[in-house]
Amino acid sequence: MSSAEAQRAYQRGGFMEPVAAQEQFSQQYDLANPEKAMASYQKILHQHTMQQYESATKSSRRRSPNGNELASLSTESSRGSVSSTGS
């Protein structure tokens, strides 16, 4: 982010949010037709989510002993947990 972009950022709720994201959204999507803009955005978001799921599934398969099974949490690792409320 350039210093000019940083200066255009505004303070909201304790976080700095760049105005550039809002400007880019309005340039990519036709705000005069909100239904079409929403449908386009939903499609892109759905594609991104599916890519994330596929990536997580591939990663899980690489960690599992059998290539067709999903990795699972062993019971031993959950037995050693410590309660933060007990005392």
mmCIF file as gemmi writes it, N, C-alpha and C atoms, coordinates in Angstrom:
data_model
loop_
_atom_site.group_PDB
_atom_site.id
_atom_site.type_symbol
_atom_site.label_atom_id
_atom_site.label_alt_id
_atom_site.label_comp_id
_atom_site.label_asym_id
_atom_site.label_entity_id
_atom_site.label_seq_id
_atom_site.pdbx_PDB_ins_code
_atom_site.Cartn_x
_atom_site.Cartn_y
_atom_site.Cartn_z
_atom_site.occupancy
_atom_site.B_iso_or_equiv
_atom_site.pdbx_formal_charge
_atom_site.auth_seq_id
_atom_site.auth_asym_id
_atom_site.pdbx_PDB_model_num
ATOM 1 N N . MET Axp A 1 ? 0.858 -1.166 0 1 0 ? 1 A 1
ATOM 2 C CA . MET Axp A 1 ? 0 0 0 1 0 ? 1 A 1
ATOM 3 C C . MET Axp A 1 ? 0.902 1.227 0 1 0 ? 1 A 1
ATOM 4 N N . SER Axp A 2 ? 0.649 2.133 -0.932 1 0 ? 2 A 1
ATOM 5 C CA . SER Axp A 2 ? 1.439 3.353 -1.003 1 0 ? 2 A 1
ATOM 6 C C . SER Axp A 2 ? 1.042 4.292 0.129 1 0 ? 2 A 1
ATOM 7 N N . SER Axp A 3 ? 1.865 5.292 0.349 1 0 ? 3 A 1
ATOM 8 C CA . SER Axp A 3 ? 1.549 6.233 1.43 1 0 ? 3 A 1
ATOM 9 C C . SER Axp A 3 ? 0.27 7.011 1.124 1 0 ? 3 A 1
ATOM 10 N N . ALA Axp A 4 ? 0.009 7.282 -0.161 1 0 ? 4 A 1
ATOM 11 C CA . ALA Axp A 4 ? -1.23 7.977 -0.528 1 0 ? 4 A 1
ATOM 12 C C . ALA Axp A 4 ? -2.442 7.118 -0.197 1 0 ? 4 A 1
ATOM 13 N N . GLU Axp A 5 ? -2.331 5.795 -0.464 1 0 ? 5 A 1
ATOM 14 C CA . GLU Axp A 5 ? -3.432 4.887 -0.129 1 0 ? 5 A 1
ATOM 15 C C . GLU Axp A 5 ? -3.594 4.784 1.381 1 0 ? 5 A 1
ATOM 16 N N . ALA Axp A 6 ? -2.473 4.775 2.088 1 0 ? 6 A 1
ATOM 17 C CA . ALA Axp A 6 ? -2.529 4.687 3.549 1 0 ? 6 A 1
ATOM 18 C C . ALA Axp A 6 ? -3.199 5.922 4.135 1 0 ? 6 A 1
ATOM 19 N N . GLN Axp A 7 ? -2.953 7.072 3.525 1 0 ? 7 A 1
ATOM 20 C CA . GLN Axp A 7 ? -3.573 8.3 4.01 1 0 ? 7 A 1
ATOM 21 C C . GLN Axp A 7 ? -5.075 8.309 3.753 1 0 ? 7 A 1
ATOM 22 N N . ARG Axp A 8 ? -5.526 7.576 2.719 1 0 ? 8 A 1
ATOM 23 C CA . ARG Axp A 8 ? -6.953 7.521 2.412 1 0 ? 8 A 1
ATOM 24 C C . ARG Axp A 8 ? -7.681 6.514 3.294 1 0 ? 8 A 1
ATOM 25 N N . ALA Axp A 9 ? -6.927 5.746 4.038 1 0 ? 9 A 1
ATOM 26 C CA . ALA Axp A 9 ? -7.568 4.786 4.942 1 0 ? 9 A 1
ATOM 27 C C . ALA Axp A 9 ? -8.285 5.558 6.041 1 0 ? 9 A 1
ATOM 28 N N . TYR Axp A 10 ? -9.328 4.964 6.543 1 0 ? 10 A 1
ATOM 29 C CA . TYR Axp A 10 ? -10.072 5.633 7.602 1 0 ? 10 A 1
ATOM 30 C C . TYR Axp A 10 ? -10.174 4.732 8.818 1 0 ? 10 A 1
ATOM 31 N N . GLN Axp A 11 ? -10.367 5.336 9.956 1 0 ? 11 A 1
ATOM 32 C CA . GLN Axp A 11 ? -10.448 4.625 11.235 1 0 ? 11 A 1
ATOM 33 C C . GLN Axp A 11 ? -11.898 4.227 11.481 1 0 ? 11 A 1
ATOM 34 N N . ARG Axp A 12 ? -12.108 2.933 11.78 1 0 ? 12 A 1
ATOM 35 C CA . ARG Axp A 12 ? -13.47 2.473 12.066 1 0 ? 12 A 1
ATOM 36 C C . ARG Axp A 12 ? -13.386 1.301 13.033 1 0 ? 12 A 1
ATOM 37 N N . GLY Axp A 13 ? -13.974 1.436 14.175 1 0 ? 13 A 1
ATOM 38 C CA . GLY Axp A 13 ? -14.01 0.342 15.133 1 0 ? 13 A 1
ATOM 39 C C . GLY Axp A 13 ? -12.637 -0.089 15.605 1 0 ? 13 A 1
ATOM 40 N N . GLY Axp A 14 ? -11.667 0.795 15.59 1 0 ? 14 A 1
ATOM 41 C CA . GLY Axp A 14 ? -10.332 0.445 16.051 1 0 ? 14 A 1
ATOM 42 C C . GLY Axp A 14 ? -9.466 -0.204 14.989 1 0 ? 14 A 1
ATOM 43 N N . PHE Axp A 15 ? -9.989 -0.435 13.787 1 0 ? 15 A 1
ATOM 44 C CA . PHE Axp A 15 ? -9.22 -1.052 12.715 1 0 ? 15 A 1
ATOM 45 C C . PHE Axp A 15 ? -9.076 -0.065 11.567 1 0 ? 15 A 1
ATOM 46 N N . MET Axp A 16 ? -7.977 -0.173 10.861 1 0 ? 16 A 1
ATOM 47 C CA . MET Axp A 16 ? -7.785 0.657 9.683 1 0 ? 16 A 1
ATOM 48 C C . MET Axp A 16 ? -8.304 -0.109 8.475 1 0 ? 16 A 1
ATOM 49 N N . GLU Axp A 17 ? -9.273 0.459 7.767 1 0 ? 17 A 1
ATOM 50 C CA . GLU Axp A 17 ? -9.84 -0.18 6.594 1 0 ? 17 A 1
ATOM 51 C C . GLU Axp A 17 ? -9.577 0.703 5.379 1 0 ? 17 A 1
ATOM 52 N N . PRO Axp A 18 ? -8.864 0.189 4.387 1 0 ? 18 A 1
ATOM 53 C CA . PRO Axp A 18 ? -8.574 1.026 3.221 1 0 ? 18 A 1
ATOM 54 C C . PRO Axp A 18 ? -9.817 1.277 2.374 1 0 ? 18 A 1
ATOM 55 N N . VAL Axp A 19 ? -9.947 2.482 1.917 1 0 ? 19 A 1
ATOM 56 C CA . VAL Axp A 19 ? -11.065 2.876 1.066 1 0 ? 19 A 1
ATOM 57 C C . VAL Axp A 19 ? -10.901 2.254 -0.319 1 0 ? 19 A 1
ATOM 58 N N . ALA Axp A 20 ? -9.676 1.891 -0.673 1 0 ? 20 A 1
ATOM 59 C CA . ALA Axp A 20 ? -9.402 1.335 -1.993 1 0 ? 20 A 1
ATOM 60 C C . ALA Axp A 20 ? -10.231 0.089 -2.272 1 0 ? 20 A 1
ATOM 61 N N . ALA Axp A 21 ? -10.477 -0.731 -1.272 1 0 ? 21 A 1
ATOM 62 C CA . ALA Axp A 21 ? -11.276 -1.945 -1.478 1 0 ? 21 A 1
ATOM 63 C C . ALA Axp A 21 ? -12.696 -1.588 -1.886 1 0 ? 21 A 1
ATOM 64 N N . GLN Axp A 22 ? -13.247 -0.561 -1.28 1 0 ? 22 A 1
ATOM 65 C CA . GLN Axp A 22 ? -14.594 -0.12 -1.645 1 0 ? 22 A 1
ATOM 66 C C . GLN Axp A 22 ? -14.616 0.437 -3.063 1 0 ? 22 A 1
ATOM 67 N N . GLU Axp A 23 ? -13.581 1.171 -3.427 1 0 ? 23 A 1
ATOM 68 C CA . GLU Axp A 23 ? -13.504 1.74 -4.77 1 0 ? 23 A 1
ATOM 69 C C . GLU Axp A 23 ? -13.371 0.634 -5.81 1 0 ? 23 A 1
ATOM 70 N N . GLN Axp A 24 ? -12.548 -0.37 -5.509 1 0 ? 24 A 1
ATOM 71 C CA . GLN Axp A 24 ? -12.344 -1.468 -6.448 1 0 ? 24 A 1
ATOM 72 C C . GLN Axp A 24 ? -13.64 -2.255 -6.643 1 0 ? 24 A 1
ATOM 73 N N . PHE Axp A 25 ? -14.377 -2.475 -5.578 1 0 ? 25 A 1
ATOM 74 C CA . PHE Axp A 25 ? -15.644 -3.203 -5.675 1 0 ? 25 A 1
ATOM 75 C C . PHE Axp A 25 ? -16.6 -2.492 -6.62 1 0 ? 25 A 1
ATOM 76 N N . SER Axp A 26 ? -16.72 -1.183 -6.462 1 0 ? 26 A 1
ATOM 77 C CA . SER Axp A 26 ? -17.652 -0.437 -7.309 1 0 ? 26 A 1
ATOM 78 C C . SER Axp A 26 ? -17.187 -0.389 -8.758 1 0 ? 26 A 1
ATOM 79 N N . GLN Axp A 27 ? -15.883 -0.548 -9.002 1 0 ? 27 A 1
ATOM 80 C CA . GLN Axp A 27 ? -15.381 -0.588 -10.373 1 0 ? 27 A 1
ATOM 81 C C . GLN Axp A 27 ? -15.615 -1.954 -11.015 1 0 ? 27 A 1
ATOM 82 N N . GLN Axp A 28 ? -15.561 -3.021 -10.216 1 0 ? 28 A 1
ATOM 83 C CA . GLN Axp A 28 ? -15.724 -4.372 -10.75 1 0 ? 28 A 1
ATOM 84 C C . GLN Axp A 28 ? -17.182 -4.757 -10.939 1 0 ? 28 A 1
ATOM 85 N N . TYR Axp A 29 ? -18.06 -4.243 -10.127 1 0 ? 29 A 1
ATOM 86 C CA . TYR Axp A 29 ? -19.461 -4.658 -10.136 1 0 ? 29 A 1
ATOM 87 C C . TYR Axp A 29 ? -20.368 -3.47 -10.433 1 0 ? 29 A 1
ATOM 88 N N . ASP Axp A 30 ? -21.41 -3.738 -11.198 1 0 ? 30 A 1
ATOM 89 C CA . ASP Axp A 30 ? -22.374 -2.707 -11.573 1 0 ? 30 A 1
ATOM 90 C C . ASP Axp A 30 ? -23.332 -2.473 -10.411 1 0 ? 30 A 1
ATOM 91 N N . LEU Axp A 31 ? -23.117 -1.413 -9.67 1 0 ? 31 A 1
ATOM 92 C CA . LEU Axp A 31 ? -23.949 -1.128 -8.506 1 0 ? 31 A 1
ATOM 93 C C . LEU Axp A 31 ? -25.341 -0.642 -8.89 1 0 ? 31 A 1
ATOM 94 N N . ALA Axp A 32 ? -25.53 -0.278 -10.15 1 0 ? 32 A 1
ATOM 95 C CA . ALA Axp A 32 ? -26.857 0.106 -10.617 1 0 ? 32 A 1
ATOM 96 C C . ALA Axp A 32 ? -27.752 -1.126 -10.776 1 0 ? 32 A 1
ATOM 97 N N . ASN Axp A 33 ? -27.126 -2.3 -10.86 1 0 ? 33 A 1
ATOM 98 C CA . ASN Axp A 33 ? -27.865 -3.558 -10.973 1 0 ? 33 A 1
ATOM 99 C C . ASN Axp A 33 ? -27.407 -4.469 -9.828 1 0 ? 33 A 1
ATOM 100 N N . PRO Axp A 34 ? -27.924 -4.262 -8.617 1 0 ? 34 A 1
ATOM 101 C CA . PRO Axp A 34 ? -27.419 -4.99 -7.451 1 0 ? 34 A 1
ATOM 102 C C . PRO Axp A 34 ? -27.614 -6.504 -7.52 1 0 ? 34 A 1
ATOM 103 N N . GLU Axp A 35 ? -28.687 -6.975 -8.172 1 0 ? 35 A 1
ATOM 104 C CA . GLU Axp A 35 ? -28.905 -8.42 -8.275 1 0 ? 35 A 1
ATOM 105 C C . GLU Axp A 35 ? -27.801 -9.077 -9.099 1 0 ? 35 A 1
ATOM 106 N N . LYS Axp A 36 ? -27.445 -8.447 -10.213 1 0 ? 36 A 1
ATOM 107 C CA . LYS Axp A 36 ? -26.38 -8.976 -11.069 1 0 ? 36 A 1
ATOM 108 C C . LYS Axp A 36 ? -25.035 -8.9 -10.349 1 0 ? 36 A 1
ATOM 109 N N . ALA Axp A 37 ? -24.781 -7.795 -9.654 1 0 ? 37 A 1
ATOM 110 C CA . ALA Axp A 37 ? -23.531 -7.647 -8.907 1 0 ? 37 A 1
ATOM 111 C C . ALA Axp A 37 ? -23.422 -8.716 -7.831 1 0 ? 37 A 1
ATOM 112 N N . MET Axp A 38 ? -24.524 -8.974 -7.118 1 0 ? 38 A 1
ATOM 113 C CA . MET Axp A 38 ? -24.512 -9.978 -6.065 1 0 ? 38 A 1
ATOM 114 C C . MET Axp A 38 ? -24.292 -11.374 -6.641 1 0 ? 38 A 1
ATOM 115 N N . ALA Axp A 39 ? -24.935 -11.677 -7.761 1 0 ? 39 A 1
ATOM 116 C CA . ALA Axp A 39 ? -24.777 -12.991 -8.386 1 0 ? 39 A 1
ATOM 117 C C . ALA Axp A 39 ? -23.332 -13.204 -8.838 1 0 ? 39 A 1
ATOM 118 N N . SER Axp A 40 ? -22.721 -12.18 -9.421 1 0 ? 40 A 1
ATOM 119 C CA . SER Axp A 40 ? -21.324 -12.287 -9.848 1 0 ? 40 A 1
ATOM 120 C C . SER Axp A 40 ? -20.402 -12.493 -8.654 1 0 ? 40 A 1
ATOM 121 N N . TYR Axp A 41 ? -20.637 -11.734 -7.608 1 0 ? 41 A 1
ATOM 122 C CA . TYR Axp A 41 ? -19.815 -11.846 -6.403 1 0 ? 41 A 1
ATOM 123 C C . TYR Axp A 41 ? -19.989 -13.218 -5.762 1 0 ? 41 A 1
ATOM 124 N N . GLN Axp A 42 ? -21.232 -13.72 -5.708 1 0 ? 42 A 1
ATOM 125 C CA . GLN Axp A 42 ? -21.489 -15.04 -5.134 1 0 ? 42 A 1
ATOM 126 C C . GLN Axp A 42 ? -20.764 -16.125 -5.913 1 0 ? 42 A 1
ATOM 127 N N . LYS Axp A 43 ? -20.754 -16.015 -7.223 1 0 ? 43 A 1
ATOM 128 C CA . LYS Axp A 43 ? -20.085 -17.015 -8.063 1 0 ? 43 A 1
ATOM 129 C C . LYS Axp A 43 ? -18.588 -17.038 -7.772 1 0 ? 43 A 1
ATOM 130 N N . ILE Axp A 44 ? -17.979 -15.867 -7.698 1 0 ? 44 A 1
ATOM 131 C CA . ILE Axp A 44 ? -16.545 -15.782 -7.404 1 0 ? 44 A 1
ATOM 132 C C . ILE Axp A 44 ? -16.253 -16.322 -6.014 1 0 ? 44 A 1
ATOM 133 N N . LEU Axp A 45 ? -17.075 -15.967 -5.047 1 0 ? 45 A 1
ATOM 134 C CA . LEU Axp A 45 ? -16.885 -16.441 -3.677 1 0 ? 45 A 1
ATOM 135 C C . LEU Axp A 45 ? -17.058 -17.954 -3.599 1 0 ? 45 A 1
ATOM 136 N N . HIS Axp A 46 ? -18.032 -18.496 -4.312 1 0 ? 46 A 1
ATOM 137 C CA . HIS Axp A 46 ? -18.256 -19.945 -4.329 1 0 ? 46 A 1
ATOM 138 C C . HIS Axp A 46 ? -17.052 -20.668 -4.933 1 0 ? 46 A 1
ATOM 139 N N . GLN Axp A 47 ? -16.52 -20.151 -6.04 1 0 ? 47 A 1
ATOM 140 C CA . GLN Axp A 47 ? -15.343 -20.758 -6.666 1 0 ? 47 A 1
ATOM 141 C C . GLN Axp A 47 ? -14.159 -20.744 -5.704 1 0 ? 47 A 1
ATOM 142 N N . HIS Axp A 48 ? -13.964 -19.642 -5.022 1 0 ? 48 A 1
ATOM 143 C CA . HIS Axp A 48 ? -12.861 -19.535 -4.063 1 0 ? 48 A 1
ATOM 144 C C . HIS Axp A 48 ? -13.038 -20.538 -2.925 1 0 ? 48 A 1
ATOM 145 N N . THR Axp A 49 ? -14.262 -20.658 -2.407 1 0 ? 49 A 1
ATOM 146 C CA . THR Axp A 49 ? -14.534 -21.598 -1.318 1 0 ? 49 A 1
ATOM 147 C C . THR Axp A 49 ? -14.278 -23.03 -1.767 1 0 ? 49 A 1
ATOM 148 N N . MET Axp A 50 ? -14.703 -23.382 -2.973 1 0 ? 50 A 1
ATOM 149 C CA . MET Axp A 50 ? -14.475 -24.737 -3.482 1 0 ? 50 A 1
ATOM 150 C C . MET Axp A 50 ? -12.977 -25.019 -3.624 1 0 ? 50 A 1
ATOM 151 N N . GLN Axp A 51 ? -12.205 -24.04 -4.068 1 0 ? 51 A 1
ATOM 152 C CA . GLN Axp A 51 ? -10.755 -24.215 -4.163 1 0 ? 51 A 1
ATOM 153 C C . GLN Axp A 51 ? -10.15 -24.441 -2.785 1 0 ? 51 A 1
ATOM 154 N N . GLN Axp A 52 ? -10.639 -23.733 -1.78 1 0 ? 52 A 1
ATOM 155 C CA . GLN Axp A 52 ? -10.131 -23.904 -0.423 1 0 ? 52 A 1
ATOM 156 C C . GLN Axp A 52 ? -10.455 -25.297 0.104 1 0 ? 52 A 1
ATOM 157 N N . TYR Axp A 53 ? -11.676 -25.783 -0.135 1 0 ? 53 A 1
ATOM 158 C CA . TYR Axp A 53 ? -12.056 -27.132 0.288 1 0 ? 53 A 1
ATOM 159 C C . TYR Axp A 53 ? -11.197 -28.187 -0.406 1 0 ? 53 A 1
ATOM 160 N N . GLU Axp A 54 ? -10.984 -28.031 -1.711 1 0 ? 54 A 1
ATOM 161 C CA . GLU Axp A 54 ? -10.162 -28.989 -2.45 1 0 ? 54 A 1
ATOM 162 C C . GLU Axp A 54 ? -8.737 -29.001 -1.918 1 0 ? 54 A 1
ATOM 163 N N . SER Axp A 55 ? -8.208 -27.837 -1.646 1 0 ? 55 A 1
ATOM 164 C CA . SER Axp A 55 ? -6.856 -27.737 -1.101 1 0 ? 55 A 1
ATOM 165 C C . SER Axp A 55 ? -6.762 -28.398 0.27 1 0 ? 55 A 1
ATOM 166 N N . ALA Axp A 56 ? -7.748 -28.178 1.119 1 0 ? 56 A 1
ATOM 167 C CA . ALA Axp A 56 ? -7.754 -28.789 2.451 1 0 ? 56 A 1
ATOM 168 C C . ALA Axp A 56 ? -7.895 -30.301 2.356 1 0 ? 56 A 1
ATOM 169 N N . THR Axp A 57 ? -8.711 -30.783 1.429 1 0 ? 57 A 1
ATOM 170 C CA . THR Axp A 57 ? -8.89 -32.223 1.254 1 0 ? 57 A 1
ATOM 171 C C . THR Axp A 57 ? -7.596 -32.87 0.786 1 0 ? 57 A 1
ATOM 172 N N . LYS Axp A 58 ? -6.923 -32.257 -0.184 1 0 ? 58 A 1
ATOM 173 C CA . LYS Axp A 58 ? -5.647 -32.791 -0.668 1 0 ? 58 A 1
ATOM 174 C C . LYS Axp A 58 ? -4.623 -32.819 0.452 1 0 ? 58 A 1
ATOM 175 N N . SER Axp A 59 ? -4.571 -31.767 1.235 1 0 ? 59 A 1
ATOM 176 C CA . SER Axp A 59 ? -3.625 -31.691 2.349 1 0 ? 59 A 1
ATOM 177 C C . SER Axp A 59 ? -3.92 -32.775 3.374 1 0 ? 59 A 1
ATOM 178 N N . SER Axp A 60 ? -5.184 -32.996 3.663 1 0 ? 60 A 1
ATOM 179 C CA . SER Axp A 60 ? -5.581 -34.019 4.63 1 0 ? 60 A 1
ATOM 180 C C . SER Axp A 60 ? -5.214 -35.405 4.128 1 0 ? 60 A 1
ATOM 181 N N . ARG Axp A 61 ? -5.392 -35.648 2.858 1 0 ? 61 A 1
ATOM 182 C CA . ARG Axp A 61 ? -5.045 -36.956 2.282 1 0 ? 61 A 1
ATOM 183 C C . ARG Axp A 61 ? -3.544 -37.199 2.325 1 0 ? 61 A 1
ATOM 184 N N . ARG Axp A 62 ? -2.75 -36.151 2.15 1 0 ? 62 A 1
ATOM 185 C CA . ARG Axp A 62 ? -1.29 -36.319 2.216 1 0 ? 62 A 1
ATOM 186 C C . ARG Axp A 62 ? -0.848 -36.719 3.614 1 0 ? 62 A 1
ATOM 187 N N . ARG Axp A 63 ? -1.573 -36.264 4.643 1 0 ? 63 A 1
ATOM 188 C CA . ARG Axp A 63 ? -1.187 -36.564 6.018 1 0 ? 63 A 1
ATOM 189 C C . ARG Axp A 63 ? -1.694 -37.917 6.494 1 0 ? 63 A 1
ATOM 190 N N . SER Axp A 64 ? -2.692 -38.48 5.821 1 0 ? 64 A 1
ATOM 191 C CA . SER Axp A 64 ? -3.275 -39.732 6.304 1 0 ? 64 A 1
ATOM 192 C C . SER Axp A 64 ? -2.43 -40.919 5.848 1 0 ? 64 A 1
ATOM 193 N N . PRO Axp A 65 ? -2.434 -42.029 6.625 1 0 ? 65 A 1
ATOM 194 C CA . PRO Axp A 65 ? -1.647 -43.202 6.27 1 0 ? 65 A 1
ATOM 195 C C . PRO Axp A 65 ? -2.142 -43.859 4.984 1 0 ? 65 A 1
ATOM 196 N N . ASN Axp A 66 ? -3.426 -43.861 4.73 1 0 ? 66 A 1
ATOM 197 C CA . ASN Axp A 66 ? -4.011 -44.429 3.529 1 0 ? 66 A 1
ATOM 198 C C . ASN Axp A 66 ? -4.496 -43.265 2.676 1 0 ? 66 A 1
ATOM 199 N N . GLY Axp A 67 ? -4.131 -43.234 1.414 1 0 ? 67 A 1
ATOM 200 C CA . GLY Axp A 67 ? -4.467 -42.115 0.548 1 0 ? 67 A 1
ATOM 201 C C . GLY Axp A 67 ? -5.947 -41.842 0.398 1 0 ? 67 A 1
ATOM 202 N N . ASN Axp A 68 ? -6.8 -42.813 0.708 1 0 ? 68 A 1
ATOM 203 C CA . ASN Axp A 68 ? -8.242 -42.625 0.544 1 0 ? 68 A 1
ATOM 204 C C . ASN Axp A 68 ? -8.932 -42.174 1.816 1 0 ? 68 A 1
ATOM 205 N N . GLU Axp A 69 ? -8.249 -42.226 2.945 1 0 ? 69 A 1
ATOM 206 C CA . GLU Axp A 69 ? -8.854 -41.858 4.225 1 0 ? 69 A 1
ATOM 207 C C . GLU Axp A 69 ? -8.5 -40.42 4.584 1 0 ? 69 A 1
ATOM 208 N N . LEU Axp A 70 ? -9.34 -39.81 5.351 1 0 ? 70 A 1
ATOM 209 C CA . LEU Axp A 70 ? -9.039 -38.486 5.879 1 0 ? 70 A 1
ATOM 210 C C . LEU Axp A 70 ? -8.312 -38.653 7.204 1 0 ? 70 A 1
ATOM 211 N N . ALA Axp A 71 ? -7.379 -37.784 7.483 1 0 ? 71 A 1
ATOM 212 C CA . ALA Axp A 71 ? -6.642 -37.844 8.743 1 0 ? 71 A 1
ATOM 213 C C . ALA Axp A 71 ? -7.58 -37.522 9.892 1 0 ? 71 A 1
ATOM 214 N N . SER Axp A 72 ? -7.368 -38.189 11.02 1 0 ? 72 A 1
ATOM 215 C CA . SER Axp A 72 ? -8.207 -37.917 12.183 1 0 ? 72 A 1
ATOM 216 C C . SER Axp A 72 ? -7.33 -37.61 13.386 1 0 ? 72 A 1
ATOM 217 N N . LEU Axp A 73 ? -7.905 -36.984 14.368 1 0 ? 73 A 1
ATOM 218 C CA . LEU Axp A 73 ? -7.208 -36.643 15.595 1 0 ? 73 A 1
ATOM 219 C C . LEU Axp A 73 ? -7.118 -37.889 16.464 1 0 ? 73 A 1
ATOM 220 N N . SER Axp A 74 ? -5.938 -38.203 16.943 1 0 ? 74 A 1
ATOM 221 C CA . SER Axp A 74 ? -5.804 -39.389 17.79 1 0 ? 74 A 1
ATOM 222 C C . SER Axp A 74 ? -6.42 -39.124 19.158 1 0 ? 74 A 1
ATOM 223 N N . THR Axp A 75 ? -6.888 -40.189 19.803 1 0 ? 75 A 1
ATOM 224 C CA . THR Axp A 75 ? -7.517 -40.021 21.111 1 0 ? 75 A 1
ATOM 225 C C . THR Axp A 75 ? -6.486 -39.678 22.171 1 0 ? 75 A 1
ATOM 226 N N . GLU Axp A 76 ? -5.236 -40.094 21.974 1 0 ? 76 A 1
ATOM 227 C CA . GLU Axp A 76 ? -4.193 -39.797 22.96 1 0 ? 76 A 1
ATOM 228 C C . GLU Axp A 76 ? -3.947 -38.301 23.078 1 0 ? 76 A 1
ATOM 229 N N . SER Axp A 77 ? -3.968 -37.598 21.972 1 0 ? 77 A 1
ATOM 230 C CA . SER Axp A 77 ? -3.677 -36.164 22.022 1 0 ? 77 A 1
ATOM 231 C C . SER Axp A 77 ? -4.776 -35.394 22.743 1 0 ? 77 A 1
ATOM 232 N N . SER Axp A 78 ? -6.005 -35.887 22.694 1 0 ? 78 A 1
ATOM 233 C CA . SER Axp A 78 ? -7.079 -35.168 23.377 1 0 ? 78 A 1
ATOM 234 C C . SER Axp A 78 ? -7.174 -35.545 24.854 1 0 ? 78 A 1
ATOM 235 N N . ARG Axp A 79 ? -6.595 -36.668 25.25 1 0 ? 79 A 1
ATOM 236 C CA . ARG Axp A 79 ? -6.634 -37.067 26.656 1 0 ? 79 A 1
ATOM 237 C C . ARG Axp A 79 ? -5.735 -36.195 27.523 1 0 ? 79 A 1
ATOM 238 N N . GLY Axp A 80 ? -4.688 -35.664 26.952 1 0 ? 80 A 1
ATOM 239 C CA . GLY Axp A 80 ? -3.732 -34.891 27.735 1 0 ? 80 A 1
ATOM 240 C C . GLY Axp A 80 ? -4.107 -33.434 27.886 1 0 ? 80 A 1
ATOM 241 N N . SER Axp A 81 ? -5.322 -33.072 27.549 1 0 ? 81 A 1
ATOM 242 C CA . SER Axp A 81 ? -5.7 -31.666 27.643 1 0 ? 81 A 1
ATOM 243 C C . SER Axp A 81 ? -5.889 -31.254 29.101 1 0 ? 81 A 1
ATOM 244 N N . VAL Axp A 82 ? -5.694 -29.981 29.351 1 0 ? 82 A 1
ATOM 245 C CA . VAL Axp A 82 ? -5.788 -29.443 30.703 1 0 ? 82 A 1
ATOM 246 C C . VAL Axp A 82 ? -6.961 -28.483 30.76 1 0 ? 82 A 1
ATOM 247 N N . SER Axp A 83 ? -7.762 -28.597 31.787 1 0 ? 83 A 1
ATOM 248 C CA . SER Axp A 83 ? -8.897 -27.7 31.948 1 0 ? 83 A 1
ATOM 249 C C . SER Axp A 83 ? -8.414 -26.362 32.496 1 0 ? 83 A 1
ATOM 250 N N . SER Axp A 84 ? -8.896 -25.286 31.914 1 0 ? 84 A 1
ATOM 251 C CA . SER Axp A 84 ? -8.51 -23.964 32.405 1 0 ? 84 A 1
ATOM 252 C C . SER Axp A 84 ? -9.433 -23.501 33.527 1 0 ? 84 A 1
ATOM 253 N N . THR Axp A 85 ? -10.519 -24.234 33.758 1 0 ? 85 A 1
ATOM 254 C CA . THR Axp A 85 ? -11.467 -23.82 34.795 1 0 ? 85 A 1
ATOM 255 C C . THR Axp A 85 ? -11.321 -24.614 36.083 1 0 ? 85 A 1
ATOM 256 N N . GLY Axp A 86 ? -10.569 -25.701 36.051 1 0 ? 86 A 1
ATOM 257 C CA . GLY Axp A 86 ? -10.473 -26.547 37.246 1 0 ? 86 A 1
ATOM 258 C C . GLY Axp A 86 ? -9.419 -26.064 38.223 1 0 ? 86 A 1
ATOM 259 N N . SER Axp A 87 ? -9.803 -25.542 39.335 1 0 ? 87 A 1
ATOM 260 C CA . SER Axp A 87 ? -8.906 -25.191 40.456 1 0 ? 87 A 1
ATOM 261 C C . SER Axp A 87 ? -9.661 -24.535 41.563 1 0 ? 87 A 1
